Amino acid sequence: MEDFEKKYLNSTIKVINKKIEKAQIELVDIKKLFEEKRLELGNNFYEYKQGQDLANTFTNLSQIEERQNKLEKDIKKLKLQNNSPYFARIDFQNKSSSQKIYIGLASIIYGNKAYVVDWRSPIASMYYEYELGPAQFETKDKIIKGQMTLKRQYKIENQQLISYFDTNLTINDEILQQILSKHASDKMRQIVSTIQKEQNEIIRTEKNENILVQGIAGSGKTSIALHKAAYLLFKHRKSLKSCDILVLSPNNIFSSYISEVLPQLGEDNLIETTFAQIVKTELKRPIQAREEMLDEIATNPKQDELNEISYKSSYEFLDSLLRFLKGPLTDIFTPKTLKYTIKENLNGEKEEIVFTEEQTRNLFFKTFKGYDFYERINKIAWQYAMVFTEKRHYNKMQHRGLKERFKNILYKFMPITDIEQIYQIFMAREKLTCKHSNTIKYMDKGTYLAIKHYLYGLDHDFSAKFLIIDEMQDFTPVDIYMFKKIWSCPYMIVGDVNQCIEKTLSKEYLGLTADFLGCKVYNLNKTYRSTQEIATFANSMIGIKNIEYVNRKGETPKIFNTTNQGKTIAKIINENCSDFEHIAIICKCNKEAKEICKELNGLVDYVLMKEPDDYKNKVLVTTCATAKGIEFDAVIIPNASQENYNNNLEKNILYISSTRALHKLFFTTVSAPSSFLKNVETAKV
């Protein structure tokens, strides 16, 4: 059997090399043809007729370029698979045939034979969904039923068959543990060989189904979202491109961290941005970074500020905002009669067009009542412009200009149109603090955008065909309301209500959000990131129960009570983490991070994490807010004292920081340890 597997691997590699060679030869020819056609167009441009000949030439060039891009992408995919062509095999038997199906990153077809099938293909779904025995897969027009008689997983490196395992499970525990035991990399990895059944179900949901994934720390929710994007790009390749999928990321460091997943799968990267960047683009004002907001409340938590954050994070606040916009604000619209003379004869007789105050009022408050303010203005302006167009026979361009003039006139019937003033009035009505600043506070970005959108609409087109929203728990209901307003496409939202620092979110909040967005909820309660010891400690600290763990053992978390944190941290790194590639010293806030840096000077080579490229360094000093969503081989949390970590906000910080660790977790303190660490083993300095 081993000889057969080695021969099959070698034959597959030969096929891949043949396909690469063939594609490269064709690519050279295509590039040459494109250059010839481009020069021909340039030299003969004025000789072409300004019509069909020119259009046909451009179409031909576009088709050649499209073929070139496809060849380049195919070569890239083939090279990705060259070292490890596949990771699994299933044998499937039904009434009409018996097949050996090898599964890899992409399909390898040569002649009439499929050497490897794409992990996203319908037939490959059986590998993730079924144990040995009855199995089935669905094609476009029918369901194929049969028996799965073999499930095999491979470890192939540098074109060499290292080992293989036959199993009845989706993923052999030995292979899964080997992968999870690896050191952290500076970019998130693809996980096609270890996708679990519950993850596969989410990945293969229909494109038009809105889903919300609530997953505990380390459950793979972000990775699943990216693999979902890869699946959609495969299944809907004729109608969906990478540029059609938008990812809302928490920050630029996180965006950089996940940037290699799609390229590892042979797909182009998705469009990524942050919601703060969208607000900044629309309002042309700077937005406070989330990390800065968290840093402020972690450094000097004030109960009234925390109460305000909690209120702004509620659906009650969203309801108050919408009632204000659609009620008191809209009600101050005060139209006046508009009268225009379009013709006057020598006797002074006039032909006039009159739009009475009552007419405008009825259109605004009755006919178009269900629309946002700017939509009402647009519709009335269009209707009034049409009256002129019909009577004076204006063309389309003139009509458009008339409509804009009417819009300007109609907005003048509104006593207040300044977004900042409206925001100030609303905040005063809600009895909330409001200090004017050019920089919009992080918690208020959605509110400002909602006011702008209601009054004027948006200036930019942020459209997408599929939307992925990460770290759902960090957004407010007002933010989520704006997602619905901006994007009408299907979306996938992932997050964890337990990983919110500044507020406490409940299952009820999760249900409200799912109902509000029309999402089906998927829960992921199995953690794959940390060792069982680290995961057990972290989840018990905040009272999470019914959590499943991968059976990956490690050291228990340890706390060092010391008089010199700098020397102790240096000793931990040298004696306990020397083989690791990524070690994070995660502090509560930036002030604390800078103090720890001073203590480490001359003892450890470290980098204070600020930019995406900083993650490549071995030892990083960072904050919980910056490290969120990223993982490290080992985590050291300094100043883990009762004085520093004693309330719910600080417990949340401690939990999120702890769950960044893959293999080892340490705490240091110069005074009594936090009560949240009562079950942590004390180590000798």
C-alpha positions in Angstrom: 0.0 0.0 0.0 2.8 2.4 0.8 4.4 1.7 -2.6 1.1 2.6 -4.3 0.8 5.9 -2.3 4.4 6.8 -3.2 3.8 6.1 -6.9 0.6 8.1 -6.9 2.3 11.0 -5.2 5.2 10.9 -7.8 2.8 10.7 -10.7 0.8 13.6 -9.4 3.9 15.8 -8.9 4.9 14.9 -12.5 1.5 16.0 -13.8 1.8 19.3 -11.8 5.2 20.0 -13.3 3.8 19.3 -16.8 0.9 21.6 -16.3 3.3 24.4 -14.9 5.6 24.0 -17.9 2.7 24.1 -20.4 1.1 27.1 -18.7 4.4 29.0 -18.6 5.0 28.4 -22.4 1.5 29.6 -23.1 2.0 32.6 -20.8 5.1 33.7 -22.7 3.2 33.5 -26.0 0.2 35.4 -24.6 2.4 38.2 -23.2 4.1 38.5 -26.6 0.7 38.6 -28.4 -0.6 41.3 -26.0 2.5 43.5 -26.5 2.1 43.1 -30.3 -1.6 44.0 -30.3 -0.9 46.9 -27.9 1.8 48.4 -30.2 -0.4 47.8 -33.3 -3.2 49.8 -31.6 -0.8 52.6 -30.7 0.7 52.8 -34.2 -2.6 52.6 -36.1 -4.9 54.4 -33.6 -6.0 57.2 -35.9 -6.6 54.8 -38.9 -9.2 52.9 -37.0 -12.8 54.0 -37.4 -14.1 55.7 -34.3 -16.6 52.9 -33.9 -16.8 49.2 -34.1 -13.2 48.5 -35.2 -11.8 50.4 -32.2 -14.2 48.8 -29.9 -13.4 45.3 -31.2 -9.6 46.0 -30.8 -10.1 47.0 -27.2 -12.3 44.0 -26.5 -9.6 41.7 -28.1 -6.9 43.2 -25.9 -9.1 42.8 -22.8 -9.6 39.1 -23.6 -5.9 38.5 -24.1 -5.2 40.3 -20.8 -7.8 38.2 -19.1 -6.3 35.0 -20.4 -2.8 36.2 -19.2 -4.2 36.9 -15.7 -5.8 33.4 -15.6 -2.6 31.7 -16.6 -0.6 33.6 -14.0 -3.2 32.6 -11.3 -3.1 28.9 -12.5 0.7 28.8 -12.3 0.6 30.3 -8.8 -1.9 27.7 -7.6 0.1 24.8 -9.2 3.3 26.0 -7.5 1.5 26.2 -4.2 0.5 22.5 -4.5 3.9 21.3 -5.9 5.4 20.5 -2.5 2.2 19.0 -1.0 -0.3 18.2 -3.8 -3.0 16.8 -1.4 -3.7 16.2 2.2 -6.5 13.6 2.2 -8.1 10.7 0.3 -11.6 9.2 0.5 -12.8 6.1 -1.3 -16.4 6.4 -2.3 -18.5 3.6 -3.8 -22.0 3.7 -5.2 -24.0 1.6 -7.6 -22.3 2.9 -10.7 -18.7 3.4 -9.7 -15.9 3.1 -7.1 -13.6 6.2 -6.8 -10.3 7.1 -5.0 -10.7 10.8 -4.4 -7.6 12.8 -3.4 -8.3 16.2 -1.9 -6.0 19.3 -2.1 -6.0 23.1 -2.3 -7.2 23.0 -6.0 -8.1 20.5 -8.6 -5.4 18.8 -10.7 -6.8 17.5 -13.9 -4.8 16.0 -16.7 -6.3 14.3 -19.7 -9.5 12.8 -18.5 -8.2 12.0 -15.0 -8.7 14.1 -11.9 -5.6 13.5 -9.9 -6.7 15.9 -7.1 -10.1 17.5 -6.4 -10.5 20.9 -4.9 -11.4 20.9 -1.1 -14.3 23.2 -1.9 -15.9 20.8 -4.5 -19.1 19.0 -3.6 -17.5 15.5 -3.6 -14.8 16.7 -1.2 -17.4 17.8 1.3 -17.9 14.2 2.3 -14.4 14.2 3.8 -15.4 16.9 6.3 -19.0 15.7 6.9 -19.0 11.9 7.2 -17.4 9.1 9.0 -16.9 5.7 7.3 -20.2 4.2 6.1 -23.2 5.9 4.3 -22.3 9.2 2.7 -23.6 11.5 0.1 -22.9 14.7 -1.8 -25.0 17.1 -3.7 -24.4 18.3 -7.3 -26.3 21.0 -9.1 -29.2 18.7 -10.0 -29.1 15.6 -7.8 -27.8 13.9 -4.7 -25.3 11.1 -5.1 -25.5 8.5 -2.4 -23.1 5.7 -1.6 -20.6 4.3 0.9 -17.4 5.8 2.1 -15.0 2.9 2.5 -11.8 4.7 3.4 -10.7 8.0 4.9 -7.0 8.7 4.8 -4.9 11.7 5.8 -1.4 12.5 4.6 1.6 14.4 5.8 3.5 15.4 2.7 6.5 17.8 2.8 8.8 18.9 0.0 7.2 16.3 -2.3 8.0 13.5 0.1 5.4 11.2 1.8 6.2 11.5 5.5 3.3 9.5 6.8 -0.4 8.7 6.4 -3.2 7.6 8.7 -6.5 5.8 8.1 -9.3 7.1 10.4 -13.0 7.1 10.9 -12.9 10.7 12.1 -12.8 13.9 10.1 -9.3 14.8 11.2 -7.0 12.3 12.8 -6.1 13.6 16.3 -2.4 12.9 15.8 -2.3 15.1 12.7 -4.4 17.8 14.3 -2.2 17.9 17.4 0.9 18.1 15.2 -0.5 21.1 13.4 -1.7 22.9 16.6 1.6 22.3 18.3 3.5 24.3 15.8 5.0 27.7 16.6 3.0 30.8 15.8 3.7 32.3 12.5 3.7 36.0 11.6 0.7 35.5 9.4 -2.5 33.4 9.9 -2.3 30.1 8.1 -4.9 28.3 6.0 -6.6 25.3 7.7 -8.1 23.3 4.8 -6.5 20.0 6.1 -8.0 20.5 9.6 -11.4 21.9 9.0 -13.8 20.4 11.5 -17.4 19.3 10.8 -19.0 22.2 12.5 -16.6 24.6 10.8 -17.3 23.0 7.4 -21.0 23.5 7.8 -20.5 27.2 8.2 -18.1 27.5 5.3 -20.5 25.8 2.9 -23.6 27.8 3.8 -25.4 29.4 0.9 -24.2 32.7 -0.4 -27.5 34.5 0.2 -27.8 33.3 3.8 -26.9 35.9 6.5 -25.0 34.2 9.3 -23.7 35.2 12.7 -20.9 33.1 14.2 -20.5 33.3 18.0 -17.2 31.5 18.7 -15.1 31.3 21.9 -11.5 32.4 21.8 -9.5 30.0 19.6 -12.5 28.5 17.9 -11.2 29.5 14.4 -14.0 32.0 13.6 -11.9 34.4 11.7 -10.2 31.7 9.7 -13.6 30.1 8.9 -14.8 33.5 7.6 -11.8 33.7 5.2 -12.2 30.1 4.1 -15.9 30.9 3.5 -14.8 33.6 1.2 -12.5 31.1 -0.7 -15.4 28.7 -0.9 -17.7 31.4 -2.4 -15.0 32.4 -4.9 -14.9 28.8 -6.0 -18.6 28.0 -6.1 -19.6 31.3 -7.8 -16.4 31.9 -9.8 -18.4 33.2 -12.8 -20.2 35.9 -10.9 -17.9 36.7 -7.9 -14.4 38.0 -7.7 -12.1 38.7 -4.7 -12.7 42.4 -5.2 -16.5 41.8 -4.7 -15.9 40.6 -1.1 -15.3 43.2 1.6 -13.8 42.5 5.1 -14.3 44.9 7.9 -11.3 44.3 10.1 -10.6 45.7 13.6 -7.3 47.4 12.7 -4.4 47.5 10.3 -2.3 45.1 12.4 -5.0 42.5 12.3 -5.5 43.1 8.6 -1.8 42.4 8.0 -2.0 39.2 10.2 -4.8 37.6 8.1 -3.5 38.9 4.7 -1.9 35.6 3.6 -4.8 33.2 4.1 -6.4 33.7 0.7 -3.1 33.8 -1.2 -2.2 30.5 0.6 -5.4 29.1 -0.9 -4.5 30.3 -4.4 -7.0 33.2 -4.3 -6.5 36.9 -4.6 -6.8 38.9 -1.4 -10.1 40.5 -0.5 -10.8 44.2 -0.1 -10.2 45.2 3.5 -11.0 48.3 5.5 -12.2 49.4 8.9 -15.5 51.0 9.8 -13.6 53.9 11.3 -12.0 54.5 7.9 -15.4 54.5 6.2 -16.7 57.1 8.7 -13.5 59.2 8.3 -14.0 59.1 4.5 -17.6 60.3 4.7 -17.2 62.9 7.4 -13.7 64.1 6.6 -12.8 64.2 10.2 -10.3 62.1 12.2 -11.8 59.2 14.3 -10.4 58.1 17.6 -8.8 54.7 17.4 -10.5 51.9 19.4 -7.1 51.1 21.0 -6.9 54.7 22.2 -10.4 54.6 23.7 -9.6 51.4 25.5 -6.3 52.8 26.7 -8.0 55.7 28.2 -10.5 53.7 30.2 -7.9 51.1 31.2 -5.6 53.8 32.5 -8.2 55.7 34.4 -11.6 54.0 34.5 -14.4 56.3 35.6 -17.8 54.8 36.3 -19.8 57.6 34.6 -17.7 57.0 31.4 -18.2 53.2 31.6 -22.0 53.8 32.1 -22.1 56.0 29.0 -20.2 53.4 27.0 -22.6 50.8 28.1 -25.6 52.9 27.1 -24.2 53.7 23.7 -23.6 50.0 23.3 -27.3 49.2 23.7 -30.3 48.9 21.3 -32.0 51.3 23.6 -29.6 54.0 22.5 -30.1 53.2 18.8 -33.9 53.4 19.3 -33.5 56.8 20.9 -31.3 58.1 18.1 -33.8 56.9 15.4 -36.8 58.3 17.2 -35.0 61.6 17.5 -34.0 61.7 13.8 -37.4 60.6 12.5 -39.4 62.7 15.1 -38.2 66.0 16.6 -35.5 66.6 14.0 -37.6 65.9 11.0 -40.6 67.8 12.4 -38.7 71.1 12.2 -38.8 71.0 8.4 -40.7 74.1 7.6 -41.6 74.5 3.8 -42.7 77.7 2.1 -44.5 78.4 -1.1 -42.3 78.4 -4.2 -43.5 80.5 -7.2 -41.8 80.7 -10.6 -42.7 82.7 -13.6 -42.0 80.7 -16.8 -43.7 83.1 -19.3 -45.0 86.7 -19.4 -46.7 88.5 -22.3 -46.7 92.2 -23.1 -49.9 92.7 -21.1 -48.2 91.5 -18.0 -50.0 88.3 -17.9 -47.9 85.6 -16.4 -47.7 81.8 -16.6 -46.5 80.5 -13.3 -45.5 77.3 -11.7 -46.4 77.3 -8.0 -45.5 74.7 -5.4 -47.5 75.6 -2.3 -46.3 75.2 1.3 -49.1 72.6 1.8 -48.1 70.7 -1.3 -44.5 70.4 -0.2 -45.6 69.6 3.4 -47.9 66.8 2.2 -45.2 65.2 0.0 -42.6 65.4 2.8 -44.7 64.3 5.8 -47.3 62.0 4.1 -46.4 60.7 0.6 -42.8 60.0 1.4 -43.1 59.5 5.1 -41.4 56.1 5.2 -38.2 57.4 3.7 -35.0 58.9 5.2 -34.8 62.7 5.1 -32.4 62.9 2.1 -34.6 60.4 0.2 -37.7 62.6 0.7 -35.8 65.7 -0.5 -34.5 63.8 -3.5 -38.0 62.6 -4.5 -39.6 66.0 -4.0 -36.8 67.7 -5.9 -37.1 65.2 -8.8 -40.9 65.7 -8.9 -40.7 69.5 -9.0 -38.0 69.4 -11.6 -40.2 67.1 -13.8 -42.9 69.8 -13.8 -40.4 72.2 -15.4 -39.1 69.6 -17.7 -42.6 68.7 -19.0 -43.6 72.4 -19.5 -40.3 73.7 -20.9 -39.0 70.5 -22.5 -35.7 70.4 -20.7 -33.2 67.7 -21.6 -31.7 65.1 -19.1 -28.7 67.2 -18.2 -30.9 70.3 -17.6 -33.3 68.3 -15.5 -30.5 67.0 -13.4 -29.3 70.6 -12.7 -32.9 71.6 -11.9 -33.2 68.8 -9.4 -30.0 69.8 -7.6 -31.2 73.4 -7.4 -34.5 72.3 -5.9 -32.6 70.1 -3.4 -30.6 73.1 -2.2 -33.9 75.1 -1.9 -35.6 72.4 0.1 -32.7 72.0 2.5 -33.0 75.7 3.3 -36.5 74.9 4.8 -34.5 73.0 7.5 -33.5 75.4 10.4 -30.5 73.1 11.4 -28.5 71.1 8.9 -25.1 71.0 10.5 -24.2 67.4 11.6 -22.2 68.6 14.6 -25.0 70.8 15.9 -27.5 68.0 15.5 -25.2 65.6 17.3 -24.8 68.1 20.2 -28.6 68.5 20.5 -29.2 64.8 20.6 -26.5 64.2 23.2 -28.0 67.0 25.3 -31.5 65.4 25.0 -30.0 62.1 26.2 -28.2 63.9 29.1 -24.8 62.6 27.9 -21.5 64.5 28.1 -20.4 66.1 24.9 -17.1 68.0 24.6 -16.6 69.5 21.1 -13.5 68.2 19.3 -12.5 67.8 15.7 -11.7 64.2 16.4 -14.8 62.0 16.7 -14.8 59.7 19.7 -14.7 56.0 18.9 -18.1 55.3 20.5 -19.7 58.1 18.5 -18.5 57.3 15.0 -21.7 55.3 14.2 -23.9 58.1 15.6 -22.3 60.8 13.4 -22.5 58.6 10.3 -26.2 57.8 11.1 -27.0 61.6 11.3 -25.1 62.2 8.0 -26.8 59.4 6.2 -30.3 60.3 7.4 -29.9 63.9 6.3 -27.7 63.7 3.2 -27.1 60.1 2.3 -23.5 59.0 1.7 -21.0 60.5 -0.8 -19.2 57.3 -1.6 -20.1 53.9 -2.9 -19.0 51.1 -0.5 -21.0 48.4 -2.3 -19.9 44.7 -2.1 -21.5 41.4 -3.1 -20.5 39.8 0.2 -19.5 41.3 3.5 -17.5 39.8 6.3 -17.6 41.6 9.7 -15.0 40.5 12.2 -14.9 41.2 16.0 -18.7 41.8 16.0 -18.7 42.5 19.7 -16.6 45.6 19.2 -19.4 47.4 17.2 -22.3 49.2 18.7 -26.0 48.7 17.6 -25.7 52.1 15.8 -22.7 50.8 13.9 -24.7 47.6 13.0 -27.7 49.7 11.9 -25.4 51.5 9.5 -24.1 48.2 8.1 -27.7 47.5 7.1 -28.0 50.9 5.5 -24.7 50.8 3.6 -24.7 47.2 2.5 -27.7 45.3 1.1 -25.6 42.2 0.2 -25.4 39.0 2.2 -23.0 39.0 5.1 -21.2 36.9 7.6 -20.6 38.3 11.1 -18.1 36.7 13.5 -17.2 37.5 17.0 -17.3 36.6 20.7 -19.5 38.3 23.3 -17.0 37.2 25.9 -14.1 39.1 24.3 -15.5 42.6 24.7 -13.3 44.7 27.0 -15.3 47.9 27.7 -18.7 46.4 28.3 -20.5 43.2 29.3 -22.6 41.5 26.6 -25.1 38.8 27.1 -26.7 36.0 25.1 -29.8 38.3 24.8 -27.7 40.9 23.1 -26.5 38.2 20.6 -30.1 37.2 19.9 -31.2 40.9 19.4 -28.3 41.4 16.9 -29.1 38.2 15.0 -32.8 39.2 14.8 -32.0 42.8 13.8 -29.8 41.6 10.9 -31.8 38.6 10.0 -29.0 36.1 10.7 -28.9 32.5 11.4 -26.7 31.9 14.5 -23.9 29.3 14.7 -22.2 28.6 18.0 -18.6 27.4 18.1 -17.7 26.0 21.6 -14.5 24.2 20.8 -11.2 25.9 21.2 -8.2 24.9 19.1 -5.6 27.6 19.9 -4.4 27.1 23.5 -3.4 24.0 25.4 -6.1 22.5 27.5 -4.4 23.9 30.7 -4.4 27.5 29.4 -7.9 27.3 27.9 -9.3 25.8 31.1 -7.8 28.5 33.3 -9.0 31.4 31.0 -12.6 30.1 30.6 -13.1 29.3 34.2 -11.8 32.8 35.1 -14.9 34.4 33.5 -17.2 31.5 34.1 -17.6 30.0 30.7 -18.9 26.5 30.8 -19.6 23.6 28.4 -16.4 24.3 26.4 -14.8 21.6 24.4 -11.0 21.3 24.1 -8.6 19.6 21.8 -6.7 17.1 23.8 -3.4 19.0 23.6 -1.6 19.0 26.9 0.9 21.6 28.1 2.2 23.4 31.2 -0.2 25.0 33.6 -0.1 28.8 33.7 2.3 30.2 36.3 2.6 33.4 38.3 6.0 34.8 39.5 5.9 37.1 42.5 9.1 39.2 42.1 10.8 42.3 43.2 12.2 42.9 39.7 9.8 42.3 36.8 12.3 43.1 34.1 14.8 40.5 35.2 12.1 37.9 35.9 10.6 38.4 32.4 14.0 38.1 30.8 14.6 34.9 32.8 11.2 33.5 31.7 12.0 34.2 28.0 15.5 32.7 28.2 14.6 29.6 30.3 11.1 28.8 29.2 10.6 30.3 25.8 14.0 30.0 24.0 12.6 27.9 21.2 9.6 30.0 20.5 9.3 32.4 17.6 6.7 34.8 18.9 6.5 35.9 22.5 4.2 38.7 23.7 4.4 40.7 26.8 0.8 42.0 27.0 0.1 45.0 29.2 -3.1 46.6 30.3 -2.5 50.0 28.6 0.2 51.9 26.7 1.4 53.7 29.9 2.1 50.3 31.4 3.7 49.0 28.2 6.2 51.9 28.2 7.1 51.3 31.8 7.7 47.6 31.1 9.9 48.6 28.2 12.1 50.7 30.5 12.4 47.7 32.9 13.4 45.4 30.0 16.1 47.8 28.5 19.4 46.0 28.3 17.9 42.7 29.4 15.8 41.6 26.4 15.7 42.5 22.7 12.1 43.6 22.2 9.9 45.8 20.0 7.0 47.9 21.2 4.3 46.8 18.8 2.8 49.6 16.8 2.9 48.6 13.1 2.0 45.4 11.2 5.6 44.6 10.5 6.5 44.6 14.2 4.8 41.2 14.5 7.8 39.6 12.7 9.9 40.2 15.8 10.4 37.5 18.4 9.6 39.5 21.6 6.9 42.1 21.5 5.6 44.4 24.1 2.0 45.3 23.4 -1.4 46.0 24.9 -4.5 43.8 25.1 -6.4 46.1 22.7 -3.6 45.8 20.0 -3.0 42.1 20.5 -6.6 41.1 20.2 -7.3 38.6 17.5 -3.6 37.6 17.2 -1.9 34.6 18.7 1.6 34.0 20.2 3.6 31.0 21.2 3.9 32.4 24.8 2.3 35.3 26.6 3.6 37.1 29.7 1.2 39.4 31.5 3.1 41.8 33.9 1.7 43.7 36.8 -0.9 41.0 37.5 -1.6 42.3 40.9 -4.9 42.7 42.8 -4.5 46.5 42.6 -4.1 46.4 38.8 -6.7 43.7 38.0 -9.8 43.9 40.3 -12.9 44.8 38.3 -14.9 43.4 35.4 -13.2 45.6 32.8 -9.8 44.4 34.0 -11.0 40.8 34.2 -12.0 41.1 30.5 -8.5 42.4 29.7 -6.9 39.6 31.6 -9.1 37.0 29.8 -8.4 38.3 26.3 -4.7 38.6 27.0 -4.5 35.1 28.4 -6.3 33.6 25.4 -3.7 34.9 23.0 -1.3 32.2 24.2 -0.8 29.0 22.2 1.6 27.0 24.4 2.6 28.8 27.6 1.2 31.6 29.8 2.9 33.5 32.6 2.1 36.3 35.0 4.4 38.5 37.0 3.7 40.9 39.9 5.6 42.7 42.6 2.6 42.7 45.0 -0.3 40.4 45.9 -1.6 38.6 42.8 -5.1 39.4 41.4 -7.9 37.4 42.9 -8.7 36.4 39.3 -5.5 34.3 39.4 -6.3 32.4 42.6 -6.1 29.0 40.7 -2.8 29.8 39.0 0.3 27.9 40.2 3.0 30.1 41.9 6.5 29.6 40.5 9.8 30.3 42.1 11.7 33.2 40.7 
